[in-house]
Protein backbone atom coordinates (compact mmCIF):
# COMPACT_ATOMS: atom_id res chain seq x y z
CA UNK A 1 0.00 0.00 0.00
CA UNK A 2 1.34 3.42 -0.93
CA UNK A 3 1.40 5.48 2.25
CA UNK A 4 2.77 8.74 0.84
CA UNK A 5 0.73 11.83 1.54
CA UNK A 6 -1.02 13.17 -1.54
CA UNK A 7 -2.61 16.38 -0.24
CA UNK A 8 -1.41 19.01 2.25
CA UNK A 9 -3.66 21.14 4.42
CA UNK A 10 -3.05 24.22 2.27
CA UNK A 11 -3.97 22.29 -0.89
CA UNK A 12 -7.06 20.85 0.78
CA UNK A 13 -8.27 24.33 1.73
CA UNK A 14 -8.11 25.46 -1.91
CA UNK A 15 -9.80 22.25 -3.04
CA UNK A 16 -12.62 22.73 -0.54
CA UNK A 17 -13.36 26.26 -1.78
CA UNK A 18 -12.84 25.37 -5.46
CA UNK A 19 -10.08 27.93 -6.02
CA UNK A 20 -6.63 27.72 -7.59
CA UNK A 21 -3.78 26.73 -5.32
CA UNK A 22 -1.88 30.00 -4.82
CA UNK A 23 -0.26 31.64 -1.81
CA UNK A 24 -2.85 34.40 -1.90
CA UNK A 25 -5.80 31.98 -1.94
CA UNK A 26 -4.25 29.90 0.86
CA UNK A 27 -3.92 33.00 3.04
CA UNK A 28 -7.42 34.29 2.27
CA UNK A 29 -9.24 31.01 2.78
CA UNK A 30 -7.29 30.07 5.89
CA UNK A 31 -8.63 33.30 7.33
CA UNK A 32 -12.12 32.35 6.19
CA UNK A 33 -11.91 29.01 8.04
CA UNK A 34 -10.70 30.83 11.15
CA UNK A 35 -13.73 33.12 10.88
CA UNK A 36 -16.05 30.10 10.84
CA UNK A 37 -15.02 29.38 14.42
CA UNK A 38 -14.22 26.03 16.02
CA UNK A 39 -13.85 23.98 12.81
CA UNK A 40 -10.99 22.28 10.97
CA UNK A 41 -10.54 20.92 7.48
CA UNK A 42 -10.04 17.17 7.39
CA UNK A 43 -10.97 14.03 5.44
CA UNK A 44 -12.56 10.67 6.11
CA UNK A 45 -11.37 8.17 3.49
CA UNK A 46 -10.28 10.14 0.42
CA UNK A 47 -7.78 12.98 0.88
CA UNK A 48 -9.18 14.61 -2.24
CA UNK A 49 -12.57 15.08 -0.59
CA UNK A 50 -11.94 17.59 2.21
CA UNK A 51 -14.69 18.46 4.68
CA UNK A 52 -15.09 21.03 7.44
CA UNK A 53 -15.81 19.41 10.80
CA UNK A 54 -15.99 20.82 14.31
CA UNK A 55 -12.75 20.40 16.24
CA UNK A 56 -14.66 18.76 19.06
CA UNK A 57 -15.97 16.09 16.71
CA UNK A 58 -12.45 15.48 15.36
CA UNK A 59 -11.12 15.09 18.91
CA UNK A 60 -13.87 12.57 19.61
CA UNK A 61 -13.20 10.49 16.48
CA UNK A 62 -9.70 11.27 15.13
CA UNK A 63 -9.46 8.10 13.05
CA UNK A 64 -12.65 8.80 11.10
CA UNK A 65 -11.75 12.49 10.71
CA UNK A 66 -8.10 12.69 9.72
CA UNK A 67 -6.10 15.90 9.61
CA UNK A 68 -3.96 16.88 6.65
CA UNK A 69 -0.19 17.10 6.70
CA UNK A 70 0.92 20.63 7.54
CA UNK A 71 4.31 22.27 7.38
CA UNK A 72 5.75 23.49 10.68
CA UNK A 73 7.72 26.71 10.46
CA UNK A 74 9.95 26.09 13.47
CA UNK A 75 11.76 29.44 13.17
CA UNK A 76 8.45 31.27 13.34
CA UNK A 77 7.32 29.20 16.31
CA UNK A 78 10.55 29.98 18.13
CA UNK A 79 10.18 33.69 17.49
CA UNK A 80 6.66 33.55 18.88
CA UNK A 81 7.76 31.43 21.87
CA UNK A 82 5.43 28.67 20.73
CA UNK A 83 8.00 26.06 19.92
CA UNK A 84 6.34 22.74 20.66
CA UNK A 85 8.20 19.89 22.26
CA UNK A 86 9.52 17.54 19.62
CA UNK A 87 7.90 14.12 19.60
CA UNK A 88 10.32 11.27 18.88
CA UNK A 89 9.65 8.02 17.07
CA UNK A 90 9.59 5.33 19.77
CA UNK A 91 9.43 2.00 17.91
CA UNK A 92 10.90 0.35 14.84
CA UNK A 93 7.41 0.14 13.35
CA UNK A 94 7.10 3.92 13.63
CA UNK A 95 10.52 4.40 12.01
CA UNK A 96 9.48 2.13 9.13
CA UNK A 97 6.37 4.21 8.54
CA UNK A 98 8.36 7.45 8.67
CA UNK A 99 10.91 6.19 6.13
CA UNK A 100 8.16 4.98 3.79
CA UNK A 101 6.48 8.38 3.92
CA UNK A 102 9.64 10.47 3.52
CA UNK A 103 11.74 8.47 1.02
CA UNK A 104 9.95 7.39 -2.17
CA UNK A 105 11.59 5.66 -5.12
CA UNK A 106 8.57 6.28 -7.36
CA UNK A 107 7.29 9.74 -8.24
CA UNK A 108 4.68 10.68 -5.62
CA UNK A 109 1.36 12.17 -6.60
CA UNK A 110 2.11 15.38 -4.73
CA UNK A 111 5.36 16.97 -5.89
CA UNK A 112 4.49 20.04 -3.85
CA UNK A 113 6.05 18.42 -0.77
CA UNK A 114 8.72 16.18 -2.37
CA UNK A 115 11.94 16.96 -4.20
CA UNK A 116 14.12 14.59 -6.19
CA UNK A 117 17.51 14.09 -4.59
CA UNK A 118 20.39 11.65 -4.48
CA UNK A 119 21.04 10.22 -1.02
CA UNK A 120 22.96 7.36 0.55
CA UNK A 121 21.65 5.00 3.19
CA UNK A 122 24.05 6.71 5.59
CA UNK A 123 22.35 10.05 4.86
CA UNK A 124 19.02 8.48 5.77
CA UNK A 125 20.55 6.99 8.91
CA UNK A 126 21.79 10.42 9.99
CA UNK A 127 18.39 12.00 9.39
CA UNK A 128 16.55 9.24 11.24
CA UNK A 129 18.78 9.67 14.30
CA UNK A 130 17.54 13.27 14.63
CA UNK A 131 14.04 11.99 15.30
CA UNK A 132 14.53 8.78 17.28
CA UNK A 133 16.84 7.03 19.75
CA UNK A 134 16.00 3.59 18.33
CA UNK A 135 19.29 3.41 16.40
CA UNK A 136 21.58 5.39 18.69
CA UNK A 137 23.60 2.26 19.52
CA UNK A 138 23.70 0.96 15.97
CA UNK A 139 26.22 1.69 13.24
CA UNK A 140 25.31 2.90 9.74
CA UNK A 141 26.14 -0.59 8.47
CA UNK A 142 23.77 -2.14 11.00
CA UNK A 143 21.07 0.33 9.95
CA UNK A 144 21.58 -0.60 6.29
CA UNK A 145 21.15 -4.29 7.15
CA UNK A 146 18.01 -3.45 9.11
CA UNK A 147 16.57 -1.59 6.11
CA UNK A 148 17.28 -4.59 3.90
CA UNK A 149 15.64 -7.00 6.35
CA UNK A 150 12.57 -4.74 6.49
CA UNK A 151 12.50 -4.63 2.68
CA UNK A 152 12.01 -0.89 2.72
CA UNK A 153 10.80 0.43 -0.65
CA UNK A 154 13.48 3.12 -1.01
CA UNK A 155 16.00 0.34 -1.68
CA UNK A 156 14.38 0.00 -5.12
CA UNK A 157 15.57 3.49 -6.09
CA UNK A 158 17.95 3.95 -9.04
CA UNK A 159 21.51 3.47 -7.77
CA UNK A 160 24.46 5.74 -8.52
CA UNK A 161 28.08 5.62 -7.35
CA UNK A 162 30.41 8.51 -6.66
CA UNK A 163 33.79 8.18 -4.97
CA UNK A 164 32.90 4.60 -4.10
CA UNK A 165 29.75 5.62 -2.22
CA UNK A 166 26.48 4.06 -3.33
CA UNK A 167 23.51 6.40 -3.42
CA UNK A 168 19.96 6.32 -4.75
CA UNK A 169 17.76 8.76 -6.60
CA UNK A 170 14.70 9.28 -4.41
CA UNK A 171 11.82 11.67 -3.94
CA UNK A 172 12.26 13.08 -0.45
CA UNK A 173 9.65 14.91 1.60
CA UNK A 174 10.54 18.48 2.56
CA UNK A 175 11.75 18.53 6.15
CA UNK A 176 9.30 21.29 7.13
CA UNK A 177 6.65 18.53 7.19
CA UNK A 178 8.59 16.10 9.39
CA UNK A 179 7.36 17.30 12.79
CA UNK A 180 3.71 17.11 11.78
CA UNK A 181 4.25 13.70 10.16
CA UNK A 182 5.92 12.30 13.29
CA UNK A 183 3.15 13.71 15.46
CA UNK A 184 0.53 11.87 13.40
CA UNK A 185 2.55 8.62 13.40
CA UNK A 186 3.08 8.65 17.17
CA UNK A 187 -0.59 9.40 17.86
CA UNK A 188 -2.03 6.53 15.82
CA UNK A 189 -2.80 4.32 18.81
CA UNK A 190 -4.29 6.98 21.13
CA UNK A 191 -6.34 8.38 18.22
CA UNK A 192 -7.55 4.89 17.35
CA UNK A 193 -8.55 4.24 20.95
CA UNK A 194 -10.29 7.62 21.18
CA UNK A 195 -12.37 6.70 18.14
CA UNK A 196 -13.31 3.36 19.70
CA UNK A 197 -14.28 5.08 22.95
CA UNK A 198 -16.49 7.36 20.89
CA UNK A 199 -18.23 4.30 19.43
CA UNK A 200 -18.75 2.88 22.93
CA UNK A 201 -20.30 6.18 24.00
CA UNK A 202 -22.70 5.84 21.07
CA UNK A 203 -23.81 2.40 22.28
CA UNK A 204 -21.69 0.23 20.02
CA UNK A 205 -20.43 -3.15 21.16
CA UNK A 206 -16.86 -4.01 20.22
CA UNK A 207 -16.48 -7.65 19.19
CA UNK A 208 -12.98 -9.05 18.78
CA UNK A 209 -11.88 -11.89 16.50
CA UNK A 210 -8.58 -13.80 16.58
CA UNK A 211 -7.42 -16.55 14.24
CA UNK A 212 -4.45 -18.92 13.93
CA UNK A 213 -3.60 -20.82 10.76
CA UNK A 214 -3.10 -24.60 10.92
CA UNK A 215 0.47 -25.53 11.86
CA UNK A 216 2.49 -28.33 13.41
CA UNK A 217 3.19 -26.42 16.63
CA UNK A 218 2.21 -27.88 19.97
CA UNK A 219 -1.04 -27.02 21.71
CA UNK A 220 0.63 -25.14 24.56
CA UNK A 221 2.43 -22.80 22.15
CA UNK A 222 -0.71 -22.23 20.07
CA UNK A 223 -2.68 -21.50 23.23
CA UNK A 224 -0.07 -19.01 24.38
CA UNK A 225 -0.09 -17.13 21.06
CA UNK A 226 -3.89 -17.02 20.87
CA UNK A 227 -4.12 -15.76 24.45
CA UNK A 228 -1.73 -12.94 23.58
CA UNK A 229 -3.99 -11.94 20.66
CA UNK A 230 -7.01 -12.03 22.94
CA UNK A 231 -5.23 -9.81 25.46
CA UNK A 232 -4.34 -7.33 22.69
CA UNK A 233 -7.96 -7.18 21.53
CA UNK A 234 -9.04 -6.42 25.09
CA UNK A 235 -6.34 -3.93 26.00
CA UNK A 236 -5.80 -2.05 22.72
CA UNK A 237 -9.26 -2.31 21.19
CA UNK A 238 -11.56 -2.59 24.24
CA UNK A 239 -13.30 -5.73 22.93
CA UNK A 240 -15.94 -7.00 25.37
CA UNK A 241 -16.68 -10.22 23.49
CA UNK A 242 -13.88 -12.14 21.76
CA UNK A 243 -14.24 -15.09 19.44
CA UNK A 244 -11.39 -17.32 18.33
CA UNK A 245 -10.64 -19.68 15.46
CA UNK A 246 -7.90 -21.96 16.77
CA UNK A 247 -7.03 -23.50 13.39
CA UNK A 248 -8.27 -22.06 10.10
CA UNK A 249 -6.79 -20.51 6.98
CA UNK A 250 -7.34 -16.83 6.18
CA UNK A 251 -8.91 -17.89 2.87
CA UNK A 252 -11.44 -20.24 4.48
CA UNK A 253 -14.99 -18.81 4.38
CA UNK A 254 -16.30 -17.86 7.82
CA UNK A 255 -19.18 -20.31 7.69
CA UNK A 256 -16.72 -23.20 7.13
CA UNK A 257 -14.46 -22.38 10.07
CA UNK A 258 -14.53 -24.30 13.37
CA UNK A 259 -17.20 -26.76 12.31
CA UNK A 260 -15.18 -29.29 14.26
CA UNK A 261 -13.61 -27.85 17.36
CA UNK A 262 -12.05 -30.74 19.21
CA UNK A 263 -8.53 -29.48 20.00
CA UNK A 264 -9.58 -28.18 23.42
CA UNK A 265 -7.71 -24.88 23.05
CA UNK A 266 -10.71 -22.57 23.50
CA UNK A 267 -11.37 -24.13 26.92
CA UNK A 268 -7.84 -23.15 27.97
CA UNK A 269 -8.21 -19.50 26.93
CA UNK A 270 -9.45 -16.81 29.29
CA UNK A 271 -11.84 -14.03 28.31
CA UNK A 272 -12.95 -15.88 25.15
CA UNK A 273 -16.64 -16.13 24.31
CA UNK A 274 -16.49 -18.88 21.70
CA UNK A 275 -15.53 -19.97 18.19
CA UNK A 276 -16.24 -18.54 14.73
CA UNK A 277 -19.54 -20.41 14.61
CA UNK A 278 -20.53 -18.91 17.97
CA UNK A 279 -19.68 -15.46 16.62
CA UNK A 280 -21.86 -15.92 13.54
CA UNK A 281 -24.79 -16.95 15.74
CA UNK A 282 -24.29 -13.94 18.00
CA UNK A 283 -24.03 -11.46 15.12
CA UNK A 284 -27.38 -12.70 13.83
CA UNK A 285 -29.08 -12.08 17.17
CA UNK A 286 -27.43 -8.94 18.57
CA UNK A 287 -29.65 -5.85 18.69
CA UNK A 288 -26.84 -3.29 19.12
CA UNK A 289 -24.54 -1.84 16.47
CA UNK A 290 -21.27 -3.76 16.36
CA UNK A 291 -17.68 -2.82 15.59
CA UNK A 292 -15.80 -6.00 14.62
CA UNK A 293 -12.09 -5.74 15.34
CA UNK A 294 -9.14 -7.94 14.39
CA UNK A 295 -5.36 -7.79 14.49
CA UNK A 296 -4.22 -7.54 10.84
CA UNK A 297 -6.42 -7.85 7.74
CA UNK A 298 -5.56 -11.53 7.39
CA UNK A 299 -6.76 -12.00 10.96
CA UNK A 300 -10.24 -11.79 9.44
CA UNK A 301 -9.86 -12.97 5.86
CA UNK A 302 -7.87 -12.48 2.67
CA UNK A 303 -10.93 -12.92 0.45
CA UNK A 304 -12.73 -9.68 -0.28
CA UNK A 305 -16.05 -11.31 -1.13
CA UNK A 306 -16.06 -12.98 2.30
CA UNK A 307 -15.90 -9.55 3.95
CA UNK A 308 -18.78 -8.32 1.79
CA UNK A 309 -20.81 -11.44 2.56
CA UNK A 310 -20.11 -11.13 6.30
CA UNK A 311 -21.34 -7.52 6.30
CA UNK A 312 -24.39 -8.14 4.11
CA UNK A 313 -25.57 -11.15 6.12
CA UNK A 314 -24.98 -9.42 9.47
CA UNK A 315 -26.47 -5.90 9.38
CA UNK A 316 -25.41 -5.31 12.98
CA UNK A 317 -21.79 -4.90 11.80
CA UNK A 318 -21.59 -1.16 11.22
CA UNK A 319 -17.82 -0.78 11.61
CA UNK A 320 -14.75 -2.95 11.07
CA UNK A 321 -11.50 -2.06 12.84
CA UNK A 322 -8.11 -3.46 11.86
CA UNK A 323 -5.00 -2.78 13.89
CA UNK A 324 -1.49 -3.54 12.69
CA UNK A 325 0.09 -1.43 15.42
CA UNK A 326 3.03 -3.65 16.31
CA UNK A 327 4.30 -4.28 12.79
CA UNK A 328 3.11 -1.40 10.64
CA UNK A 329 2.00 1.22 13.19
CA UNK A 330 -1.25 1.57 11.24
CA UNK A 331 -4.83 1.39 12.42
CA UNK A 332 -7.97 1.39 10.34
CA UNK A 333 -11.62 2.02 11.16
CA UNK A 334 -13.97 1.34 8.25
CA UNK A 335 -17.67 2.00 7.77
CA UNK A 336 -19.15 -1.31 6.68
CA UNK A 337 -21.18 0.38 3.97
CA UNK A 338 -18.02 1.93 2.52
CA UNK A 339 -16.32 -1.47 2.36
CA UNK A 340 -19.18 -2.91 0.31
CA UNK A 341 -19.15 -0.03 -2.18
CA UNK A 342 -15.50 1.09 -2.38
CA UNK A 343 -13.32 -1.44 -4.21
CA UNK A 344 -10.11 0.37 -3.27
CA UNK A 345 -10.85 0.09 0.44
CA UNK A 346 -11.87 -3.53 0.09
CA UNK A 347 -8.63 -4.31 -1.74
CA UNK A 348 -6.74 -4.02 1.56
CA UNK A 349 -8.11 -7.46 2.46
CA UNK A 350 -7.32 -8.98 -0.92
CA UNK A 351 -3.89 -10.50 -0.44
CA UNK A 352 -1.74 -11.66 2.39
CA UNK A 353 1.76 -10.26 2.50
CA UNK A 354 4.36 -11.50 4.95
CA UNK A 355 2.91 -12.97 8.13
CA UNK A 356 2.05 -10.52 10.86
CA UNK A 357 2.90 -11.57 14.41
CA UNK A 358 -0.56 -10.79 15.74
CA UNK A 359 0.32 -11.98 19.25
CA UNK A 360 2.75 -9.09 19.90
N, C-alpha and C positions, 0 to 999 in steps of 0.2 A: 504494500500500500504506500502510495506517495504521500508523505507527511508534510511536504513543504507548504508554507503559507502562500496563498494565492492573492489575498486581498489585505491591505492595511486599513487601519481605522480611517485615515484621511481619504483613501480611495472609496471606502464604503460610504462615507458621508456624501461624497459627490454622486455616487450611484443612487443613494436613497432619494436625493433631491433632483435626480435626472439632469445634472449639469456636468460640463466638462471638468476634467481633473486638472485644475490650475491652483497655484498658490493663493490667488485672490479668492477663488471659490471656496477653497478649504477654510480660509480664515473667516469668510462671511458666514458660511453655513455651520461652522463650529460655534460661532456666536449665536446663531439661530437655535441650535440645540440647547445651548446654555440658557437661553431665554425661555425655553419650554419648561424648565424646572428640573425636577428630580428624575431625569430619564437618561438613558445611554443607548448608543447604537450597538447592536449585536446581531448574532445570527443563530439559527437553530441547527439546520443540517447543511445548507448550502451557503457558503461564504458570499456568493454573488446575489443573495437575497437578503439584504440587511433590513432590520426592523428596529423601531424605537420601542424600548420597553422600560418600565420604571426600574430604578436601581434597586428598590426593595425586592421586586420580583426576581431580578437577576441574582441578588444575594440569596434568595430562598431556593433558587433552582439553577445554579451556575453551570451545570452540565447541559441542560436544555437550552440555556441562553448563554452563548459563548461570546466572549469579548474578542475584538480584533487585535492583531499585533500593532503595537504603537511604539514609535521611536522615543527614547528617553534622552533628552538633552541634559546630560549630567552637569555640564558647565553652568547651564542656566539654573539648574536646581541648587547647585552649590552657592551661586550668587544670591539666590533667594532664601538660603538657609533651609532648603527643603530636601536636601540630599537624603534619599531613603537608604536604609540599611541594605547592603547587598545580600541577596539570598544566594546560597551556594548549592550546587548540585550535590546530593547526598549519596546517591547510589549509582552503580554501574548502569542500571537500566535507564536512569535519568540522563547519564552522560551519552548513552547510545542515542537516545531521542534527540538530544541537543546536536550531536554530530550529524545526524540524518537531516535535521532541519537546516543547519548552517552550511554544510558542505555537500553540494549536489554535482554529480557528474553529468547529468542531463540538464538541458536548458529549462529552468523553471518557468512557470506560466507568468510569474510576476517579476519582470526584470527591474522594476522600480526599487526593489530592496536587495537585489543580488548584483554582483559584479564578477566578471570572469577574471580569474587570477591563476597564477601558477604557484603552487605551494607544495612543500614536502610534508611527510608525515611528522617530522620533527616540529615543523611550524605549527601543525595542528595540536601536537602534544603541548607545546608552549602556551598556546591559546587556552586550551582546556584547563591547564593548571592555574589559570587566573580565576577560574570559576568553580573549582572543586579541589578538595584535598584527597580525593580517591586515589590519585596517581602520584602523590607526593613522595612515596617511597619506591617508585618504579622508575626505571631508566627509559629513555626514548625507544630503545630497542625492545624492551618489555612491552611498552605501549603499542608499538607496531605489531608485535605478535598478538596482543590482545585484540587489536582492530581486525586482524586477519581471522582470528578465531570467531569473532562476532560477525564476520562476513559483512562488514560495513560497506554500503553502496559506493562511497567515494573511492574505494580501491579500484573501481571500474573506470576511473577517469583516464584520459589519454596521458601516457607517461612521456616525460622528457628527461634528459640528463644534461647537467652542466657541472663541470668540475668534479665529476664523479658522484654527484648528488642526484638521486632520483626524485623527481617532482611530478605533480599531476596538474593538468588543467581542469579547474573546477569553478563552478559558480558558487560564490561565497556571500552569505548574507552580510549586509552592512552591520558593523558592530554597534551602531546606535540602537539596534533592535534587541541586542542580546539580553539586557536586563529584564525587559518585558517578557521575552521568550522564556527565560529561566524561571521567572515568577509563575508563569502559566504551567510550566512543566512540574515545578515543585508543589503546586497547589492542586494537582489532579485528584489525589485521594481525598483531601478534605472537601473539595468541591463536589466530588462524586457522592460522598457521604451526606453532604448538605442537601443534595438533590433527593437522595433516598429518604432522608428525614422529612423533607417536604411532602413526599408521597405518603409517608406514614401519617403525617398530620391531615392529609386529605382522605384518610380511611383506607388506603391501600394495604394489602397484605403482601409481604415479601416472601416469596417461595424460592428456596435454593435447590439447585440440582448439581450433583457430582457424579462423575462417571470414570471408570477405569477400563481400559482395553484389556482383552484377554492376554495373559502372559503366563510364563512358567515360574513366576515367583511364588514364594511360599505364602500361606494364608496370613501369617503374622505380619509380614512386610506389607502385603496388600491392605490389610486392616489399618496399619499404621498410616499409610499414605492417604487412604480414604478419610480417616479421622482428621488428618491435617487439613484436607480440603473442606470438610464439614466445619472445622473450627474457623477457617478463613471466611466461609460464607456467613457464619454467625458474627464474627468480630468486624470484618471489613464491610459486609453488605447488610447486616442487621436482619438476616433471614430468620423467621420465626418457625417455619416448617421447612425441613430439608429432606429431600428424597435422593436415593443413591442407586446407581446401577453398578454392581460390583464387578461385572464382566460383560461388556458389550462394546462393539466397534462404533466409532463415530458415524459410520455410514449406515448403521442398522436403523431402520425405521423405529420410531418410539413404540409403536404398538407391538413390535416384535421383541422388545427388550424385556428381560427378566421374567419370561413366561415360566421358566424353571429356575427357582431360586433356592438351591439346596446346598450352597457352599457354607452357610452359617455365618457369613461375615456381618450381615446387617445386625444380627443379634448381638454382636460384639461391639458395635458402634454406639456411642452415646449421642444424644440429641438428634437422632435420625428418626423420621416419621415413617418411612417405608421405602419401597422400590419404585421403579418407573411405572409399573402397573398401578400401584397405589396412588401415585401422583396423577395419572390420567383420570382415575376415578374421582379424586378430589377436585380436580379442575372442572369436571363436569357438574359438580354439585355446589361449589362455592358461590356465595351470593355477593361477595365483595370483589372490587377490582383487584387484580393481581399484577405484581411485577415479578417476573420470573428471572432469576439471576444465576449465572454460571461463571466459573473461572475458565476463561478462554472460549473462543467460538466453537472449537472442536469439543469442548466440554458438553455442549448441547448436541450439535450435529454438523457434519460437513456437507449435507445435502440441502440445498436451498428449498426444494419443494417440500421437504419435511418440516421446515420452519413455517412455511406458508400453511401447510395442512394443520400443524399444531395450533396456530393462531386461529384459523378459520373454524376449526372444530371445538375450540375452547374460547368463546367470546369474553370470558372473564380476564384473559391475559391482555391487559392494556399496554403494558410496558415489558421490554426485555432488556436486562442489564448484563453486560459482559465486562468482566474486569481482567486485564492482563497486567496488573500492577507490578508484579515481581519481575517479569521478563521484559515487558515493553513499556512499562509506565504509562499505559493507556487504559482508559475506562470509557465505556460506551453506554448510553441510555437511549434506547430506541422506542418510539411510538410503534405499537404493533401494526397500526394501519399503514404507517409509512413503509414498514418492511414488506408489506404485501403489495405495495404499489410502486416502490422505488427499486428498480433492478440494481442500481449501483450500491445502495445500502445492503441489499440482500447478498450481493456478491462477496461480502466479507465472510460469509459462512461457507463459501463455495469450495474452498480447497484447504487442505491441511498442510501447513508448512512444517518446519521442524517441531518436534514435540515440545510442548510447554509443560514445565514442572509445576502442575497446578497445586501441589501440596505445599509449596513454599509460602 
